[in-house]
Amino acid sequence: MTTPSSPDTPRPAKDASADQIEADIERTRAELGHTVDALSEKLDVKSQARNKVDDVKQRATEQARTAQVHGRQIVERAKELSTDEQGTPKPAVPLAAVLAALTVVLLAVRRSRR
């Protein structure tokens, strides 16, 4: 059985010396070794699963950091909007908080009935 050489690798001529033929055999063995390694890596399910888990963990960590930053920004903006210059709550804030809480409760009850 012959191994196809890569298109850019010249095959030895029919009148090639023993050294040229041996070099071609070594090059073919190296190419075959790389091919076997690549196939082994593709077929290693445990390694692929570990890599996927690592990728998911990294994405989750990045998303958590982003959410944390956005959460802090929202809290700061809410504090700015809900207090006056002295830091006392504006009169409309308690009413808005009660309405928001009531809306959340009503939505939760409505979803639980479905």
Secondary structure, DSSP 8 states (H G I E B T S, - for coil): ------TTS----TT--HHHHHHHHHHHHHHHHHHHHHHHHHH-HHHHHHHHHHHHHHHHHHHHHHHHHHHHHHHHHHHHHHB-TTS-B-THHHHHHHHHHHHHHHHHHHHHH-
